[in-house]
Amino acid sequence: TSECEKYACCPLPPYLEDSGYVIEEDDNGGRPLRDVCFHLLKLYSDRSYELDQLLDPRSVTSDPLDFRLSWHLWEVLRALNYSHLSQQSWGVLNTSYAAQLESEGLWEWAVFVMLHEPDTQ
């Protein structure tokens, strides 16, 4: 290949993988949309890799309001001593997942999620 040609496709999320959809730059801040496994590999190679990209629900599902996997993945990462997610992003993740649970009628689990809120106020 020449110097400018790509030799592999971008690691797209599973819901976009066979669609033929090509994403160069995302509309949100110019960050490209990648698969969650790609982000985990980047985090493995660089412990300071930005967690906001990894925990973005769009890296897993087509529903940008589905925070199930993102919240559970964040809890696993916290248990592994990854702590460089901003308090604002952590709060958004907690409240979004709690709201999702509450809208499904699972308010007890929503309370459990909110008990993980970093801001005690």
C-alpha positions in Angstrom: 0.0 0.0 0.0 1.0 3.6 -0.4 1.7 5.8 2.6 -1.8 7.3 2.6 -3.9 4.1 2.2 -5.5 2.4 5.1 -4.9 -1.4 5.4 -7.7 -2.2 7.9 -11.2 -1.0 8.6 -11.9 1.1 11.8 -13.1 -1.1 14.7 -16.8 -0.1 14.6 -19.3 -1.0 17.3 -21.1 -4.4 16.7 -24.3 -2.8 15.6 -22.5 -0.9 12.8 -20.0 -3.7 11.8 -21.8 -5.3 8.9 -23.8 -2.2 7.8 -21.1 -0.8 5.4 -21.2 2.4 7.4 -17.9 4.2 7.6 -17.2 6.7 10.3 -14.2 8.9 10.1 -15.0 11.6 12.6 -17.9 11.7 15.1 -20.0 14.8 15.3 -19.5 15.1 19.1 -16.2 16.7 19.6 -14.4 15.2 16.6 -13.8 11.9 18.4 -14.2 8.8 16.2 -16.7 6.2 17.3 -15.0 2.9 18.1 -15.9 -0.4 19.6 -15.7 -0.9 23.3 -13.2 -3.7 22.9 -10.9 -1.3 21.0 -11.2 1.2 23.9 -10.4 -1.5 26.4 -7.2 -2.5 24.5 -6.2 1.2 24.4 -6.7 1.5 28.1 -4.6 -1.7 28.6 -1.8 -0.1 26.7 -2.2 3.3 28.2 -3.6 3.5 31.8 -4.3 7.2 31.3 -6.6 6.6 28.2 -9.7 8.8 28.3 -12.5 6.9 30.0 -15.3 9.0 28.5 -14.8 7.4 25.1 -14.8 3.9 26.6 -17.9 4.5 28.7 -19.9 6.1 25.9 -23.0 3.9 25.3 -22.7 4.3 21.5 -19.5 2.2 21.7 -21.8 -0.8 22.5 -25.3 -0.1 21.4 -27.2 2.0 19.0 -29.3 3.5 21.8 -27.3 6.5 23.2 -29.5 6.4 26.4 -28.7 2.8 27.3 -26.2 3.0 30.1 -26.4 -0.6 31.4 -23.1 -1.9 30.2 -21.3 1.5 30.6 -22.2 1.7 34.3 -21.2 -1.9 35.1 -18.0 -1.5 33.1 -17.2 1.6 35.1 -17.7 -0.2 38.4 -15.4 -3.0 37.2 -12.8 -0.4 36.2 -13.1 1.4 39.6 -12.5 -1.9 41.3 -9.3 -2.2 39.2 -8.1 1.2 40.5 -8.9 3.3 37.4 -10.0 6.6 38.8 -9.4 9.2 36.2 -13.1 9.7 35.2 -14.2 13.2 36.0 -16.7 13.6 38.8 -19.1 15.3 36.4 -18.9 12.3 34.0 -19.3 9.9 36.9 -22.4 11.7 38.1 -23.9 11.8 34.6 -23.3 8.0 34.3 -24.9 7.3 37.7 -27.9 9.5 37.2 -28.5 8.4 33.6 -28.4 4.7 34.6 -30.6 5.4 37.6 -33.2 7.2 35.4 -33.1 4.3 33.0 -33.8 1.8 35.8 -36.5 4.0 37.3 -38.3 4.4 33.9 -38.4 0.5 33.7 -40.1 0.4 37.2 -36.9 -0.8 38.9 -36.7 2.0 41.4 -35.0 -0.2 44.1 -32.1 -0.7 41.7 -32.1 3.0 40.8 -31.6 3.8 44.5 -28.7 1.2 44.6 -27.0 2.9 41.6 -27.4 6.4 43.2 -25.7 5.1 46.3 -22.6 5.0 44.2 -22.8 8.8 43.5 -19.5 10.5 44.3 -21.1 13.8 45.3 -22.8 13.2 48.7 -24.7 16.5 48.5 
